Amino acid sequence: MKTTALIMAGGRGERFWPKSRKQTPKQFLCLTDPEKTMIQSTVERILPLVAAEDIFIATNRDYKALVREQLPEIPEENILCEPMARNTAPCIGWGATAIRKKYGEAVMLVLPSDHMITQPELFRNILRKAVNIAETTDALVTLGIAPTGPDTGYGYIQYTSGTMEKYADAFRVKRFVEKPDLETAKTYVKSGEYLWNSGMFIWKTSAILRETEELLPENYALLTQMEEAMGTPEEEKRIEELFGKMKAISIDYGVMEQAKDVYVLPSSFGWDDVGSWLAVERMSTADTEGNVIRGDAVTVSSRRCIVQGGDRLIAAVGLEDIIIVDTKDALLVCSKDHAGEIRKVPEILRTGNRTELL
């Protein structure tokens, strides 16, 4: 059975402002590798498992040119350009439908485009196991990350001791839970029954579309009409019309939390979801004072700072736990404790109609 992949690359990455902008969001930037963008790294990691012609990219239609520029090996017809954001369930449903239209039955990897994985061979080994399970069962498989601490920035997956008959390390999922507070996260980690939700999935196209038909029937009806339009002169117009009618809901809420045959593979392969500038610190080598510096910068009596230079020298004096990001038209200075609030800056700029800075 053919193995395919859907890489989701439609987000704006507003927690990485001012580097990440509407026209070049974080998945198209070299945040985790000075030589490759995040989406290029995502594709490179899976090429030993999935041929380039079998990889599909789901993105905002504004980013089609960026995808073609950065991933010329991906066939143009495999770039699914969403006319508007409708969350992950419609995105994945469209991807599964496009794969079914092109290949019929196939195994489908669903991967975000903005993750960091430091042990790619271990990652591929886990994927091979997941593909094996998907090929031989109708299960929905997800990868759960073994937690290294009580992190409040991730959703969690609770799993049971029940495993598949042929796959002793694939555990039945009991429930998905949202990002907890610190005390709840401590309880989860202490119990040994919870994993971080990676947002990565493996299944047959028939399995995910069957669950979509049962749990999101209105969306499935629209997907069927989209499939009928594929390959016709009316394809672009019909998909824009139909995609906009789909219920905007995440795959977790819409399908995974309600589906009965869901299994998780506990995983550890150096994973980070690269959700804010703090991830750059986790992934980088710091100087003797704990500062992570890229670009032209000097530090004096400064500790544990993240400094991302632009076209001019940055001098940081007497600072601790500060994020500084410089670009040609904007400068960010933020305490690390408030890194999650950086996304509010684009909101304020949008309200003030300062679109040139978005």
C-alpha positions as a printed NumPy array, in Angstrom:
array([[  0.   ,   0.   ,   0.   ],
       [  1.327,   3.45 ,  -0.9  ],
       [  2.504,   5.679,   1.944],
       [  1.676,   9.362,   1.528],
       [  1.987,  12.452,   3.706],
       [  0.002,  15.603,   4.35 ],
       [  2.069,  18.444,   5.798],
       [  0.018,  21.23 ,   7.363],
       [  1.598,  24.61 ,   6.669],
       [ -1.105,  27.24 ,   6.893],
       [ -0.382,  28.919,  10.243],
       [  0.833,  32.473,  10.767],
       [  3.256,  31.864,  13.657],
       [  2.402,  35.138,  15.398],
       [  4.343,  34.216,  18.552],
       [  7.467,  34.64 ,  16.38 ],
       [  6.716,  38.234,  15.431],
       [  8.521,  40.322,  14.183],
       [ 10.468,  37.672,  12.202],
       [  7.319,  35.753,  11.323],
       [  5.002,  37.889,   9.181],
       [  1.858,  37.306,   7.169],
       [  3.846,  36.976,   3.938],
       [  6.589,  34.762,   5.474],
       [  5.259,  32.893,   8.517],
       [  7.522,  30.798,  10.71 ],
       [  7.29 ,  27.535,   8.734],
       [  9.03 ,  29.308,   5.841],
       [ 11.854,  30.706,   8.029],
       [ 15.221,  29.236,   9.079],
       [ 14.421,  29.155,  12.795],
       [ 15.726,  25.699,  13.688],
       [ 18.428,  25.298,  11.035],
       [ 20.496,  28.139,   9.545],
       [ 20.455,  26.428,   6.128],
       [ 16.876,  25.086,   5.862],
       [ 13.441,  26.462,   6.562],
       [ 11.181,  24.544,   8.914],
       [  9.001,  23.178,   6.139],
       [ 12.071,  22.073,   4.19 ],
       [ 13.332,  20.209,   7.255],
       [  9.927,  18.562,   7.7  ],
       [  9.967,  17.23 ,   4.142],
       [ 13.602,  16.146,   4.336],
       [ 12.912,  14.076,   7.48 ],
       [ 10.316,  11.91 ,   5.774],
       [ 11.826,  11.499,   2.301],
       [ 13.315,   8.097,   3.213],
       [  9.73 ,   6.942,   3.877],
       [  7.617,   8.941,   1.432],
       [  8.515,   9.88 ,  -2.143],
       [  8.362,  13.602,  -2.921],
       [  5.586,  13.032,  -5.473],
       [  3.466,  11.458,  -2.706],
       [  3.771,  14.403,  -0.302],
       [  0.88 ,  16.879,  -0.127],
       [  1.132,  20.355,   1.386],
       [ -1.942,  22.039,   2.882],
       [ -1.369,  25.769,   3.139],
       [ -3.029,  29.144,   2.798],
       [ -3.399,  30.143,  -0.836],
       [ -1.251,  33.213,  -0.115],
       [  1.702,  30.868,   0.461],
       [  1.537,  28.792,  -2.721],
       [  4.452,  30.677,  -4.292],
       [  6.551,  30.17 ,  -1.137],
       [  5.827,  26.426,  -1.149],
       [  6.785,  26.132,  -4.825],
       [  9.96 ,  28.144,  -4.256],
       [ 11.1  ,  26.226,  -1.169],
       [  9.846,  22.766,  -2.199],
       [ 10.235,  22.542,  -5.992],
       [ 10.233,  18.729,  -5.764],
       [  6.558,  18.677,  -4.664],
       [  4.132,  18.408,  -7.617],
       [  2.047,  21.541,  -8.029],
       [ -1.189,  19.546,  -7.949],
       [ -0.206,  18.301,  -4.461],
       [ -0.287,  21.843,  -3.03 ],
       [ -3.727,  22.28 ,  -1.462],
       [ -4.361,  26.011,  -1.112],
       [ -7.003,  26.705,   1.509],
       [ -9.109,  29.75 ,   0.574],
       [ -9.585,  30.53 ,   4.275],
       [ -8.602,  29.06 ,   7.652],
       [-11.085,  26.411,   8.86 ],
       [ -8.952,  24.567,  11.467],
       [ -7.418,  21.102,  11.161],
       [-10.404,  18.789,  10.626],
       [-11.403,  20.377,   7.271],
       [ -7.72 ,  20.618,   6.297],
       [ -7.067,  16.937,   7.001],
       [-10.362,  15.909,   5.436],
       [ -9.45 ,  17.705,   2.207],
       [ -5.993,  16.125,   2.264],
       [ -7.429,  12.624,   2.725],
       [ -9.937,  13.246,  -0.061],
       [ -7.242,  14.487,  -2.461],
       [ -5.082,  11.437,  -1.691],
       [ -8.057,   9.1  ,  -2.185],
       [ -8.853,  10.794,  -5.498],
       [ -5.275,  10.351,  -6.728],
       [ -4.385,   6.925,  -5.326],
       [ -7.468,   5.272,  -3.874],
       [ -6.555,   3.573,  -0.594],
       [ -3.28 ,   4.745,   0.962],
       [ -1.619,   5.234,   4.328],
       [ -1.454,   8.887,   5.25 ],
       [  0.994,  10.613,   7.589],
       [ -0.318,  13.918,   8.95 ],
       [  2.485,  16.189,  10.14 ],
       [  2.737,  19.85 ,  11.18 ],
       [  5.356,  21.862,   9.318],
       [  6.793,  23.654,  12.362],
       [  8.258,  20.95 ,  14.598],
       [ 11.866,  20.368,  15.558],
       [ 13.103,  16.755,  15.747],
       [ 16.713,  16.192,  16.759],
       [ 16.749,  12.407,  16.26 ],
       [ 15.226,  11.911,  12.797],
       [ 16.147,   8.232,  12.47 ],
       [ 14.307,   7.37 ,  15.7  ],
       [ 11.403,   9.419,  14.381],
       [ 11.342,   7.463,  11.13 ],
       [ 11.494,   4.16 ,  13.034],
       [  8.374,   5.144,  14.995],
       [  6.666,   6.206,  11.773],
       [  7.484,   2.856,  10.143],
       [  5.826,   1.081,  13.054],
       [  2.795,   3.381,  12.825],
       [  2.527,   2.782,   9.068],
       [  2.6  ,  -0.97 ,   9.733],
       [ -0.272,  -0.638,  12.18 ],
       [ -2.281,   1.581,   9.842],
       [ -1.804,  -0.81 ,   6.908],
       [ -3.049,  -3.843,   8.835],
       [ -5.851,  -2.299,  10.925],
       [ -8.503,   0.411,  10.704],
       [ -7.084,   2.214,  13.735],
       [ -6.314,   5.908,  13.99 ],
       [ -2.746,   6.143,  15.289],
       [ -1.123,   9.154,  16.932],
       [  2.326,   9.773,  18.347],
       [  2.515,  10.768,  22.004],
       [  5.688,  12.334,  23.347],
       [  7.066,  11.027,  26.633],
       [  6.933,  14.117,  28.885],
       [ 10.172,  15.418,  30.34 ],
       [  8.326,  17.506,  32.917],
       [  4.951,  19.054,  33.81 ],
       [  4.716,  21.391,  30.824],
       [  1.579,  23.551,  30.597],
       [  2.168,  24.449,  26.954],
       [  1.016,  21.115,  25.501],
       [ -2.189,  19.126,  25.33 ],
       [ -1.981,  15.645,  26.859],
       [ -3.101,  12.15 ,  25.876],
       [ -4.172,   9.703,  28.581],
       [ -3.706,   6.073,  27.577],
       [ -4.68 ,   2.74 ,  29.075],
       [ -2.726,  -0.469,  29.652],
       [ -4.647,  -2.102,  26.796],
       [ -2.559,  -2.704,  23.693],
       [ -3.083,  -4.152,  20.243],
       [ -2.729,  -7.903,  19.928],
       [  0.108,  -7.689,  17.395],
       [  1.609,  -4.393,  18.59 ],
       [  2.417,  -4.438,  22.286],
       [  3.685,  -0.844,  22.316],
       [  0.542,   0.666,  20.743],
       [ -1.736,   1.684,  23.618],
       [ -5.442,   2.441,  23.458],
       [ -6.185,   6.134,  23.986],
       [ -8.495,   6.88 ,  26.905],
       [ -8.897,  10.615,  26.324],
       [ -7.346,  13.788,  24.953],
       [ -7.073,  16.713,  27.381],
       [ -6.363,  20.382,  26.77 ],
       [ -3.395,  22.331,  28.101],
       [ -3.554,  21.994,  31.906],
       [ -2.505,  24.285,  34.725],
       [  0.774,  23.487,  36.47 ],
       [ -0.653,  21.432,  39.328],
       [ -2.738,  19.326,  36.95 ],
       [  0.275,  18.825,  34.688],
       [  2.302,  17.61 ,  37.679],
       [ -0.442,  15.088,  38.45 ],
       [ -0.477,  13.877,  34.839],
       [  3.284,  13.341,  34.7  ],
       [  3.421,  11.652,  38.103],
       [  0.709,   9.166,  37.119],
       [  2.719,   7.824,  34.184],
       [ -0.522,   7.565,  32.175],
       [ -0.125,  10.709,  30.068],
       [  1.871,  11.75 ,  27.021],
       [  2.209,  15.104,  25.291],
       [ -0.059,  15.432,  22.271],
       [  2.263,  15.858,  19.275],
       [ -0.455,  16.566,  16.709],
       [  0.986,  13.876,  14.409],
       [ -1.288,  11.165,  13.024],
       [ -1.057,   8.036,  10.875],
       [ -4.021,   6.218,   9.31 ],
       [ -5.498,   4.859,   6.107],
       [ -7.419,   7.395,   4.059],
       [-10.47 ,   5.147,   4.342],
       [-10.195,   5.1  ,   8.156],
       [-10.105,   8.866,   8.668],
       [-12.781,   9.504,   6.041],
       [-15.016,   6.837,   7.598],
       [-14.715,   8.574,  10.987],
       [-15.314,  11.965,   9.373],
       [-18.46 ,  10.638,   7.717],
       [-19.739,   9.367,  11.073],
       [-18.691,  12.225,  13.34 ],
       [-18.742,  15.238,  10.98 ],
       [-21.333,  14.188,   8.377],
       [-21.925,  17.698,   7.019],
       [-18.204,  18.125,   6.392],
       [-18.008,  14.714,   4.763],
       [-20.844,  15.585,   2.385],
       [-18.943,  18.713,   1.329],
       [-15.729,  16.704,   0.897],
       [-17.563,  14.316,  -1.411],
       [-18.651,  17.242,  -3.575],
       [-15.084,  18.579,  -3.561],
       [-13.828,  15.197,  -4.747],
       [-16.31 ,  15.236,  -7.634],
       [-14.98 ,  18.65 ,  -8.685],
       [-11.307,  17.633,  -8.615],
       [ -9.782,  17.489, -12.065],
       [-12.569,  19.519, -13.66 ],
       [-12.449,  23.13 , -14.961],
       [-14.644,  24.131, -12.001],
       [-12.292,  22.679,  -9.355],
       [-10.876,  25.903,  -7.908],
       [-14.215,  27.707,  -7.822],
       [-16.084,  24.748,  -6.294],
       [-13.454,  24.053,  -3.646],
       [-13.471,  27.686,  -2.535],
       [-17.248,  27.568,  -2.264],
       [-17.442,  24.201,  -0.496],
       [-14.419,  24.526,   1.804],
       [-15.833,  27.737,   3.244],
       [-19.025,  25.909,   4.25 ],
       [-17.24 ,  23.292,   6.358],
       [-17.467,  23.354,  10.117],
       [-14.311,  24.938,  11.502],
       [-13.142,  22.471,  14.137],
       [ -9.9  ,  20.799,  15.142],
       [ -9.237,  17.151,  14.352],
       [ -8.932,  16.486,  18.093],
       [-12.368,  17.894,  18.947],
       [-14.08 ,  16.804,  15.768],
       [-12.772,  13.251,  15.427],
       [-10.074,  11.968,  17.775],
       [-11.915,  12.598,  21.047],
       [-14.965,  10.698,  19.818],
       [-13.519,   7.929,  17.646],
       [-13.415,   4.463,  19.23 ],
       [-10.383,   2.848,  17.612],
       [ -7.59 ,   5.265,  18.559],
       [ -4.109,   4.167,  19.604],
       [ -0.977,   6.036,  20.659],
       [  2.677,   5.118,  20.25 ],
       [  4.75 ,   6.537,  23.143],
       [  7.675,   8.283,  21.488],
       [ 10.945,   9.993,  22.282],
       [ 12.969,  11.435,  19.411],
       [ 14.043,  14.909,  20.504],
       [ 10.749,  16.627,  19.727],
       [  9.847,  20.288,  20.171],
       [  6.773,  21.977,  18.741],
       [  8.629,  25.315,  18.338],
       [  5.727,  27.297,  19.727],
       [  7.54 ,  30.481,  20.779],
       [ 10.945,  32.154,  20.891],
       [ 11.699,  30.079,  23.995],
       [ 12.003,  27.046,  21.714],
       [ 14.96 ,  28.694,  19.985],
       [ 16.694,  28.772,  23.352],
       [ 15.977,  25.079,  23.951],
       [ 17.375,  24.14 ,  20.548],
       [ 20.485,  26.32 ,  20.537],
       [ 23.916,  26.359,  22.135],
       [ 24.221,  29.118,  24.708],
       [ 27.322,  31.088,  25.67 ],
       [ 28.892,  30.89 ,  29.128],
       [ 26.254,  33.256,  30.522],
       [ 23.349,  31.302,  29.045],
       [ 22.68 ,  33.764,  26.227],
       [ 21.534,  32.471,  22.828],
       [ 22.699,  34.847,  20.111],
       [ 22.198,  34.915,  16.35 ],
       [ 23.442,  37.809,  14.275],
       [ 25.565,  40.812,  15.215],
       [ 25.273,  41.251,  18.978],
       [ 27.384,  41.78 ,  22.085],
       [ 26.321,  41.223,  25.675],
       [ 27.678,  42.791,  28.867],
       [ 26.606,  41.52 ,  32.294],
       [ 23.601,  39.881,  30.631],
       [ 22.347,  36.378,  31.352],
       [ 19.906,  33.898,  29.791],
       [ 18.857,  36.263,  27.021],
       [ 17.685,  35.364,  23.516],
       [ 19.078,  37.817,  20.968],
       [ 18.152,  37.577,  17.28 ],
       [ 19.999,  40.225,  15.299],
       [ 19.059,  41.993,  12.11 ],
       [ 21.012,  44.492,  10.017],
       [ 22.524,  46.421,  12.911],
       [ 24.509,  45.691,  16.045],
       [ 22.566,  44.851,  19.186],
       [ 24.265,  45.64 ,  22.509],
       [ 22.565,  44.115,  25.561],
       [ 23.84 ,  45.431,  28.892],
       [ 22.734,  44.312,  32.349],
       [ 19.784,  42.241,  31.142],
       [ 18.428,  38.916,  32.371],
       [ 15.829,  36.623,  30.795],
       [ 15.013,  39.017,  27.967],
       [ 14.105,  38.296,  24.318],
       [ 15.365,  40.781,  21.722],
       [ 14.461,  40.349,  18.048],
       [ 15.495,  42.992,  15.527],
       [ 14.275,  43.36 ,  11.942],
       [ 14.531,  46.194,   9.418],
       [ 11.226,  47.746,  10.474],
       [ 10.451,  46.451,  13.965],
       [ 12.201,  45.692,  17.256],
       [ 10.835,  43.308,  19.887],
       [ 11.943,  43.496,  23.515],
       [ 10.118,  41.026,  25.766],
       [ 10.643,  39.277,  29.073],
       [ 10.803,  35.513,  28.672],
       [  7.95 ,  35.16 ,  31.176],
       [  5.662,  36.907,  28.676],
       [  6.808,  35.152,  25.483],
       [  3.323,  33.706,  24.953],
       [  1.848,  37.211,  24.774],
       [  3.879,  38.266,  21.728],
       [  0.934,  37.153,  19.576],
       [ -1.031,  40.114,  21.04 ],
       [  1.244,  42.564,  19.211],
       [ -0.056,  41.61 ,  15.728],
       [ -3.598,  41.811,  17.145],
       [ -2.989,  45.411,  18.243],
       [ -1.327,  46.278,  14.925],
       [ -4.27 ,  44.773,  13.048],
       [ -6.732,  46.824,  15.097],
       [ -4.696,  49.95 ,  14.349],
       [ -4.629,  49.105,  10.619],
       [ -0.823,  48.956,  10.628],
       [ -0.878,  46.174,   8.071],
       [  2.648,  46.913,   6.811],
       [  3.98 ,  45.421,  10.066],
       [  1.913,  42.231,  10.012]])
